[in-house]
Structures are given as C-alpha cells and as structure tokens.
Amino acid sequence: MLTIYHNNRCSKSREVLSLLEQLGRPFVVVNYLNEPLDETALRTLLQQLQLSPRELLRNKEDEYKSMGLDNENLSDDIIIQAMLSQPKLIERPVVVHGNKAVIARPASRLLELF
C-alpha cells in the first residue's frame, strides 16, 4: 500500500496523485495540512526519506523567514517542532511505500519506490 502526503493546492502534489491513479496501485491520501503528523510520524518519515529535517523543510514559505528557520545553526529538534506547528513547511508531495519514501518532485521520482 502506498501513502501520499498530499496538499490539494499544490500542482505537483496533484500531478503525483494523478500518476498514482494511472498506475492503478492502491494508495491512501493523507492531507497533512488537515491531518498533521505527530512527532513520531514525522521522525519516521524522515528516516524513510533518509533526509535531515532541514532537507524536508520548504524554504519558500513565509513562515520559514518569520520563524527564523533560515538560521543554519538551528537544531534538528527545533526544525521538527517548526514543521509540527506549521505543517505547510513540510516539502510535498511525499510518497511512502513500505519502509521507503521519496519527495516526488519531479513526479517521476515516484517510480523509485518500485
């Protein structure tokens, strides 16, 4: 079973959702803005992605600057707490299959899971 962490306002996320539908594989959609991840789930996702918290952080959001997240000296824990409090700071779309995950940007990265 695949899981897509989806933001329906994001064209890239909608593109990946469409590709999943075309592939005909079963999947679950998690609208992470309405169903925020808890800390355990976010840390698990980071492990599956094999990324640091900073690598999953969207730096183009207004909150990135206003929260001072451009400070390179911030700890991983502070960045994780920022993403938990402001889920739109999490890069999208993320697709999980088993214990692997990818940020599907471009959408073709989704195929790395198979």
C-alpha positions in Angstrom: 0.0 0.0 0.0 1.2 3.5 -0.9 0.6 6.6 1.1 0.8 10.1 -0.4 1.2 13.1 1.9 -0.8 15.5 -0.2 -1.7 19.2 -0.4 -4.5 19.6 -2.9 -3.5 23.3 -3.5 -0.1 22.1 -4.9 0.1 21.4 -8.6 3.0 18.9 -8.1 1.1 17.1 -5.5 -2.0 16.8 -7.7 0.3 15.6 -10.6 1.6 12.8 -8.4 -1.9 11.9 -7.2 -2.9 11.6 -10.9 0.1 9.4 -11.7 -0.7 7.1 -8.8 -4.3 6.8 -10.1 -2.9 6.0 -13.6 -0.6 3.3 -12.1 -3.6 1.6 -10.7 -1.9 0.8 -7.4 -3.8 1.1 -4.2 -2.9 4.1 -2.1 -4.1 6.2 0.8 -4.2 10.0 0.7 -3.2 11.9 3.8 -4.0 15.6 3.6 -1.2 16.5 6.0 -2.5 20.1 6.4 -5.8 18.9 7.8 -4.3 15.7 9.4 -1.0 16.9 10.8 1.7 14.4 11.5 2.7 13.9 15.1 6.4 13.9 16.1 6.8 10.1 15.9 5.3 10.0 12.4 7.4 12.9 11.2 10.6 11.3 12.5 9.7 8.0 10.9 9.0 9.8 7.6 12.5 11.5 7.8 14.1 8.0 8.3 12.2 6.6 5.4 13.3 9.5 3.2 16.8 9.3 4.6 16.8 13.1 4.9 17.6 15.6 7.6 14.8 17.8 8.9 16.3 20.8 7.0 16.2 18.8 3.7 12.4 18.3 4.2 11.8 22.0 5.0 10.1 24.2 2.5 12.2 27.4 2.5 9.9 29.4 0.2 7.0 29.7 2.7 6.6 32.9 4.6 6.8 31.1 7.9 10.3 29.9 7.0 11.7 33.5 7.3 9.3 34.7 10.0 10.2 31.8 12.3 13.9 32.3 11.7 14.4 28.9 10.1 17.0 30.4 7.7 19.4 30.2 10.7 21.7 27.3 9.7 22.6 26.8 13.4 19.1 25.6 14.4 19.0 22.1 15.7 17.0 19.3 14.0 14.7 19.3 17.0 13.8 22.9 16.5 13.2 22.4 12.8 11.0 19.4 13.5 9.0 21.4 16.1 8.5 24.1 13.4 7.2 21.6 10.9 4.8 20.2 13.5 3.4 23.6 14.4 3.3 24.7 10.7 2.8 21.6 8.5 2.9 23.7 5.3 6.7 23.9 6.0 6.9 20.2 5.0 8.0 19.6 1.4 5.5 17.9 -0.8 4.4 15.6 -2.1 5.9 12.7 -0.1 5.0 9.2 -1.2 5.7 6.2 1.1 5.8 2.6 0.1 6.8 0.1 2.8 9.8 1.5 4.6 10.9 3.7 1.7 9.8 7.2 0.8 10.5 9.9 -1.8 9.7 13.5 -2.3 8.1 13.1 -5.7 9.5 16.3 -7.2 9.5 15.7 -10.2 6.6 13.2 -10.2 8.8 10.6 -11.9 10.7 10.1 -8.6 7.6 8.2 -7.5 8.9 5.3 -9.7 12.0 4.9 -7.4 9.7 3.2 -4.9 9.0 0.2 -7.2 
